[in-house]
Amino acid sequence: MSNSDSFSVTLKENRRFEVPPAFAAQANVKAEERARLVEIGRKDPEGYWASVARELKWRKPFTRVLEWNAPFAKWFVDGRLNASENCLDRHLEKDGDKTAILWEGEPGGESVRWTYKELHARVVAQTAALRKLGLKKGDTVAIYMPLVPEGVVAMLACARGGFPHTVVFGGFSAESLKDRMHDAGAKAVLTADYGWRKGVKVALRDQVVKALTGGNPGATGGTSTVKHVLTLKRESVGGAGRAPAEALLGKIGTADEYDWYAVANTVEPSKRAVLGAAEEVEAEHPLYILYTSGTTGKPKGIVHSTGGYLAGVTRTTRDVFDLKPSDLYWCTADIGWVTGHSYVVYGPLSLGASVFLYEGAPTTPGADRFWDMIERHKITVLYTAPTAIRAFMKLGTEWPKKHDLSSLRLLGSVGEPINPEAWMWYRDVIGDGKCPIVDTYWQTETGAIVISPLPGAVATKPGSATLPLPGYDVDVLDKEGKSVPLGQGGRLVIRKPWPSMARTVHGDPERFKKTYFSEFKDGIYFTGDGARRDEDGYVWILGRVDDVLNVSGHRLGTMEIESSLVAHPKVAEAAVVGRPDELKGQAVVAFVSLKAEFAKALKESGGQDQAAAKALKDELRAHVAKEIGSFARPEDVRFADGLPKTRSGKIMRRLLRELATSGEVKGDTTTLEDLNVIAALKAGDEE
Ligand code: WT7
């Protein structure tokens, strides 16, 4: 199903669900309150966001709210604070014994429960260890870890020391890890020997070794900035077992490798509090850099601030997820994605919530793993992705039906447009028809949720993220920058700055400007998404209008995959497009033209569908998986004699998308696809 298909289905259905009265009665934001906030947000957005930010703990309160030198924003400029202090210390007095994190490993029987006091102590110890190794405010630290509680400790320990972190999702290859560490100038990397996924050990440290030594552990040269590696042993997750007496494990390239727990033990307990104290940083101090795909071959390091970011995520967590002190909240995202940053770690912990974490795959050991955990732990709020919901739908209702899911009171969705069928299934089967659904639209760049129902105040429609949250000036524009009338499609923009917006692209402010602020003038932020508003002003996201794919809720740049393909010695040219996919949203299809000698050999061996061609397709698919990560592996590779181009030499992507989708043009299998014939016919269309 394509985004536009789901849209038309939705329009036909046009169902609407009012807020359940019982939910509304207890909601953090009721209808009148929402109306009031929306009004303040419209009349005085700076005043609105200042009141939001005042709910944080400031070491030095801000007096200036916004400095806007479009497209560069500074919020709460003269204020000073620390993100980890907001997520930990400020809860200790009242909620020190409350559960901060409840974690389950993928293998059965493994769990960790840490109170706020315990999480605080571990973060302090790790900050102290990092400082002892010589890290200073402003030094960047890479985190490449499985979803274990220490992953959260890693992020908060960096935040505590004022070390901007860059978390690299564990599914990324050594190559991608290396590029990101290099671009960010990471001084240290925090990793683990392995994590569990689908019953298999995923060796992360091995990738770190490859990234730092090019696969040659004896190598010492290289330009790596990484001086320290902290490795967590998977067996010692949660602090189990005894840390080795010797903290220093050896060398990886030119970096020293330390045992995660042993290195923390090198700081005497009496010195921990001082060495692990929270660094007071300015509101604009970068909290983290997170790499995300764009329309060029090189991922962008999105930079987020401390004060503005924290204000945005704290408020949206409270309002959108309606969190209460008694909730056990579960966002299924990995800490390697922005959802993990904003809605696993910083938002919920800053609110003092109890957060559930699960390491592994949804169907290990059985197809009911999620539902089993929800029942056992009485999880109350679940936030997951449409691709997961569709996969569960396919597995059948018998799996959730085996469990008592009555603890759930709110369901959330994020990452891609949710098709109404999946929305209805989520509502009826998982939520038993009683839980409101919040379809939350946002991006790595927005830092926090932008469009979403407030569950106690806004009626929902399956497939629509509904209305912008208070404080955001969202609009849908035509190419000339004029607002389009309701019912008409256009480009989704945010007209005014907001506190949790990205501050820049690390090391490349020009790219920041060009990517997000050049489509329209006057500091209007362009999301890259198409959207339409219905007669009630509800926003329906139509998907990306740029060359960015959304595969299982993960963003992939077509150019990124193309650059990886052309780096293969047999490839002359490559064009990558998305094909609608029932489960993943989009699947990656690569059109490849080979260098002459290989193309000739392939033709002689019988063409596109013969064994030799199939082997080469697999080789290319594996190549991309190795270069970027397995989630970028093309679903399909098609060989073509040449790629279809317009007369001005632009690859005709729309044509390729059509071909990938319909599968119509197979060509003569004894030759390779002659796309140029079709291109010649269609050339007029795309120029
Ligand atoms: C892109 C951002 C936001 C965290 C996860 C993805 C798409 C995201 C929705 C939604 C329709 C959505 C957009 C957006 N997207 N949420 N609720 N409905 N589309 O973050 O990797 O930065 O991707 O995901 O296309 O631009 P990301």
Residues whose N, C-alpha, C, O or C-beta is under 5 A from the ligand:
A	BS01	WT7	T339 S413 V414 G415 E416 P417 I418 D439 T440 Y441 W442 Q443 T444 E445 A465 T527 D529 I541 G543 R544 G553 R555
